[in-house]
């Protein structure tokens, strides 16, 4: 079955590219350059500092220079990671086809997140005609800004769960949250390289749909002890009627109690993960299920890895070819020890059940990801990838890309071993009235399809999250099937 992430193929690399940059912020520059040129475009690159005020790219066995100006990295060090280093608004919009002589690109215009700080001091004595090409955009600074979520480190805007909201981002305000701007930058850079060195080749990518399910609540009312099930269930009914004033929810809970008392866990409406697997498999998809392994308080895990029903599900997921990752608890976003404990608990459970999982990934509960610490903590725990960097309040390209990418520790100024698989859309972001409010009809389907089409343009991955608890009613199940059909 099809699954996973779009990656560069294994075709042989073309000639090595040499990149010379100004010496300031060399670690940050090298990171952005390697992501664009090596990870996204599949080129062999050597990066070195030099006495320049722009970034110069040359090819090992050909003449010519591609020059990329400085913007973000040219700012004074006193402004680094301060509000004074944020992009000026409104951002300028550039039509790359105009300076690339109308080369074919999958977009018409792109935001210049950072404008060049000054005109580069370029050599004017080229060894042969047309051997110098200047890109009038700070491609590497803009890439670094988006991938590291630089503005979120600086501003620290928060919603009620401590998350940076989409509405506070420059991408939302300036109208490019629903476009993969870093992929656009990669295409601009590739077109510039090919103008001078048309024999360059890049590995082939193919579009993919990656479906994941956060298992927040596999049980609505079920508890192993029947007396406890009845007591807690009836207490919940009382809360529905008195506190929440929701008669429909109370009736639903009563039906669930009755069904679960008769049938056990299979009678619980939230215990639908086998049906979720079947829905994915009908479209030849293998999914990733992010499972909780701890956490307390009002947002803690309402189930235990010791539950025999949960263990049976984990075995079945593995046997059917699906993947299992850690759904890190609400508290663990700010508690490295808790994150480590939960990861160990899940690993030991999977080992005990004979379920092998590679690579090893996680997603934060409530998407509680923080630009100043989360990448570093996940890397320290030993996870291979994360998939938490999406806005809860608006679907789109929070990191500006539909490719997975290596991560960077902004606070310590160093690259990390962790990979980010950027989540593009969560069902509740699109459907719920307190977020995008698109409901379950054509309007919602249009949002999912449009984002998937953007990913297709760049042969990337449309990463979709759909909770099992949002696959209960006919409207939600119907929309989910439509999304899988249109986005596969």
Residue pairs with C-beta under 8 A, 6 or more apart in sequence:
1 281
1 284
1 285
1 286
1 321
2 208
2 209
2 284
2 285
2 286
2 488
3 208
3 210
3 211
3 285
3 286
3 287
3 288
3 321
3 323
4 208
4 210
4 286
5 208
5 210
5 404
5 421
5 461
6 205
6 206
6 207
6 208
6 402
6 403
6 459
6 460
6 461
7 205
7 404
8 39
8 42
8 202
8 203
8 204
8 205
9 42
9 203
9 204
9 205
10 203
11 42
11 201
11 203
11 204
13 42
13 43
13 44
14 43
14 44
14 199
14 200
14 201
15 44
15 59
15 60
15 61
15 62
15 197
15 200
16 43
16 44
16 45
16 46
16 59
16 60
17 37
17 43
17 44
17 45
17 46
17 57
17 58
17 59
17 60
17 193
18 45
18 46
18 48
18 57
18 58
18 59
18 60
19 33
19 37
19 45
19 46
19 47
19 48
19 55
19 56
19 57
20 47
20 48
20 49
20 50
20 52
20 55
20 56
20 58
21 29
21 30
21 33
21 47
21 48
21 49
21 50
21 52
21 55
21 56
21 73
22 29
22 49
22 50
22 52
22 53
22 54
22 55
22 70
22 73
22 74
23 49
23 50
23 51
24 73
24 74
24 77
25 73
25 80
26 49
27 413
27 414
27 415
28 73
28 144
28 408
28 413
29 47
29 55
29 73
29 140
29 144
30 47
31 144
31 406
31 408
31 415
32 140
32 141
32 143
32 144
32 147
33 45
33 47
33 55
33 140
34 45
34 47
34 406
35 143
35 147
35 405
35 406
36 139
36 140
36 143
36 182
36 185
36 186
36 189
37 43
37 45
37 189
38 44
38 45
39 403
39 405
39 406
40 182
40 183
40 186
40 401
40 403
40 405
41 186
41 189
41 190
41 202
42 202
42 203
43 200
43 202
50 56
52 120
52 121
53 70
53 74
53 118
53 120
53 121
54 67
54 68
54 69
54 70
54 120
54 121
54 122
55 67
55 68
55 69
55 70
55 140
56 65
56 66
56 67
57 65
57 66
57 67
57 68
57 193
58 64
58 65
58 66
59 196
59 197
59 200
62 196
62 197
63 127
63 128
63 131
64 126
64 128
64 130
64 131
64 132
64 133
64 196
64 197
65 123
65 126
65 131
65 132
65 133
65 196
66 133
66 134
66 135
66 189
66 192
66 193
66 196
67 120
67 122
67 132
67 133
67 134
67 135
68 135
68 137
68 138
68 139
68 140
68 189
69 116
69 117
69 118
69 119
69 120
69 134
69 135
69 136
69 137
69 138
70 116
70 117
70 118
70 120
70 138
70 141
71 113
71 114
71 115
71 116
71 117
71 138
71 141
71 142
72 85
72 114
72 138
72 141
72 142
72 144
72 145
72 150
73 140
73 141
73 144
74 117
74 118
75 84
75 85
75 117
79 85
81 150
81 153
81 154
81 410
82 154
83 154
83 155
85 150
85 154
86 151
86 154
86 155
86 170
87 113
87 114
87 145
87 170
88 115
89 170
89 173
89 174
90 174
91 111
91 112
91 113
91 170
91 174
92 111
92 112
92 115
93 109
93 110
93 111
93 112
94 109
94 110
94 111
94 112
94 136
94 137
95 108
95 109
96 105
96 109
96 110
96 137
96 188
96 191
97 103
97 105
97 108
99 135
99 136
100 188
100 191
100 192
100 195
101 195
103 191
103 194
103 195
105 184
105 187
105 188
105 191
106 184
106 187
106 457
106 458
107 179
107 184
107 187
107 457
110 137
110 179
110 181
110 184
110 185
110 188
111 142
111 174
111 176
111 181
112 137
112 138
112 142
113 138
113 141
113 142
113 145
113 146
113 170
113 181
114 138
114 141
114 142
114 145
115 138
116 136
116 137
116 138
120 134
122 132
122 134
123 132
126 132
130 196
131 196
133 192
133 195
133 196
135 188
135 189
135 192
137 185
137 188
139 185
139 188
139 189
142 181
142 182
142 185
143 182
143 185
143 400
144 150
144 408
145 151
146 171
146 181
146 182
146 399
146 400
146 401
147 182
147 399
147 400
147 401
147 405
147 407
147 408
147 420
148 371
148 407
148 408
148 410
149 164
149 371
149 389
149 398
149 399
150 371
150 410
151 169
151 170
152 164
152 169
152 370
152 371
153 371
153 372
153 410
153 411
155 164
155 168
156 164
157 164
157 165
157 168
158 164
158 165
159 165
159 392
159 393
161 330
161 366
161 368
161 392
162 333
162 334
162 368
162 370
163 366
163 367
163 368
163 369
163 391
163 392
164 371
164 391
165 391
165 392
165 393
166 172
166 177
166 391
166 393
166 394
166 396
166 398
167 173
167 393
167 394
169 177
169 391
169 398
171 177
171 181
171 396
171 397
171 398
171 400
172 394
172 396
177 391
177 394
177 396
177 397
177 398
178 395
178 396
178 397
178 450
178 451
178 454
179 397
179 454
180 397
180 400
180 401
180 402
180 454
180 455
180 458
180 460
181 397
181 400
181 401
182 397
182 399
182 400
182 401
183 400
183 401
183 402
183 403
183 458
183 460
186 458
187 458
190 202
193 200
194 200
204 459
205 458
205 459
205 460
206 459
207 455
207 456
207 459
207 460
207 461
207 462
208 460
208 461
208 462
209 285
209 452
209 461
209 462
209 464
209 484
209 487
209 488
210 288
210 421
210 461
210 462
210 463
210 464
211 280
211 285
211 287
211 288
211 464
211 466
211 484
212 287
212 288
212 289
212 290
212 325
212 363
212 387
212 423
212 463
212 464
212 465
212 466
213 273
213 276
213 287
213 288
213 289
213 290
213 465
213 466
213 467
213 468
214 290
214 327
214 363
214 365
214 465
214 467
215 273
215 289
215 290
215 291
215 292
215 327
215 468
216 292
216 302
216 327
216 365
216 467
216 469
217 270
217 302
217 303
217 468
217 469
218 268
218 270
218 271
218 273
218 303
218 309
218 310
218 313
218 468
219 265
219 268
219 270
219 271
219 302
219 303
220 253
220 256
220 268
220 269
220 270
221 229
221 232
221 233
221 236
221 253
221 256
221 257
221 260
221 268
222 229
222 260
222 264
222 265
222 267
222 268
222 271
222 309
223 229
223 232
224 307
226 261
229 257
229 260
229 261
230 257
230 261
233 253
233 254
233 256
233 257
233 260
234 257
236 253
237 250
237 253
237 254
237 257
240 246
240 247
240 249
240 250
240 253
241 247
241 250
252 269
256 267
256 268
256 269
259 267
259 268
259 269
260 267
260 268
261 267
265 271
265 309
269 472
270 468
270 469
270 472
271 309
272 468
272 471
272 472
273 289
273 313
273 317
273 468
274 313
274 316
275 471
276 287
276 468
276 471
277 287
277 316
277 317
277 320
277 322
279 471
279 477
279 480
279 481
279 484
280 286
280 287
280 322
280 484
281 320
282 484
283 484
283 485
283 488
284 488
285 484
285 488
286 320
286 321
286 322
286 323
287 322
287 323
288 322
288 323
288 324
288 325
288 361
288 387
289 317
289 322
289 323
289 324
289 325
290 324
290 325
290 326
290 327
290 361
290 362
290 363
291 305
291 310
291 314
291 324
291 325
291 326
291 327
291 346
292 301
292 303
292 327
292 329
292 342
292 365
293 301
293 305
293 326
293 327
293 329
293 342
293 343
293 345
293 346
293 349
294 300
294 301
294 329
294 332
294 338
294 341
294 342
294 345
295 301
295 329
295 330
295 331
295 332
295 338
295 342
295 365
296 329
296 331
297 330
297 331
299 329
299 330
299 331
299 365
299 366
300 329
300 330
300 331
301 329
303 310
304 310
305 311
305 345
305 346
305 349
311 349
311 353
314 324
314 349
314 350
314 353
314 355
315 353
315 354
315 355
317 323
317 324
317 355
318 324
318 350
318 353
318 354
318 355
318 356
318 357
323 357
323 361
324 346
324 350
324 355
324 357
325 357
325 360
325 361
325 362
325 363
325 387
326 342
326 343
326 346
326 360
326 361
326 362
326 363
326 383
327 362
327 363
327 364
327 365
328 339
328 342
328 343
328 362
328 363
328 364
328 365
329 338
329 342
329 365
330 365
330 366
330 368
331 338
332 338
332 339
332 342
332 364
332 365
333 339
333 364
333 365
333 368
333 369
333 370
333 374
334 370
334 373
336 377
336 380
336 381
339 377
339 378
339 381
340 381
343 362
343 381
343 382
343 383
347 360
350 356
350 357
358 384
359 384
359 385
359 419
360 382
360 383
360 384
360 385
361 383
361 384
361 385
361 386
361 387
361 421
362 378
362 383
362 385
362 386
362 387
362 388
363 386
363 387
363 388
363 423
363 465
364 374
364 386
364 388
366 392
367 388
367 390
367 391
367 392
367 423
367 426
368 388
369 386
369 388
369 389
371 410
372 410
372 411
373 411
374 386
374 388
375 386
375 407
375 408
375 409
375 416
375 418
375 420
376 409
376 411
376 412
376 416
378 386
378 418
379 407
379 409
379 416
379 417
379 418
383 418
384 418
384 419
385 404
385 418
385 419
385 420
385 421
386 407
386 418
386 419
386 420
386 421
387 420
387 421
387 422
387 423
387 463
388 423
389 398
389 399
389 420
389 422
389 423
390 398
390 422
390 423
390 424
390 425
390 426
390 429
390 465
391 398
391 429
392 426
392 428
392 429
392 435
393 429
393 435
393 436
394 429
394 435
394 436
395 424
395 425
395 426
395 429
395 430
395 436
395 447
395 448
395 451
396 424
396 425
396 451
397 422
397 424
397 454
398 422
398 423
399 405
399 420
399 422
401 422
401 460
402 422
402 424
402 454
402 455
402 458
402 460
402 461
402 462
402 463
403 422
403 458
403 460
403 461
404 419
404 420
404 421
404 422
404 461
405 419
405 420
405 422
406 415
406 416
406 417
406 418
406 419
406 420
407 415
407 416
407 418
407 419
407 420
408 414
408 415
408 416
409 415
409 416
421 461
421 463
422 463
423 463
423 465
424 451
424 455
424 462
424 463
424 464
425 447
425 448
425 451
425 462
425 463
425 464
425 465
426 465
426 466
427 464
427 465
427 466
427 467
427 470
427 476
427 480
428 435
428 467
428 470
429 435
429 436
430 436
430 438
430 444
430 447
430 448
431 438
431 439
431 440
431 444
431 470
431 476
431 479
436 447
438 444
438 446
438 447
440 475
440 476
440 478
440 479
441 479
444 479
445 479
445 482
445 483
445 486
448 464
448 483
448 486
448 487
449 483
449 486
449 487
451 462
452 462
452 486
452 487
455 461
455 462
456 462
462 487
464 483
464 487
466 480
466 483
470 476
470 480
471 477
471 480
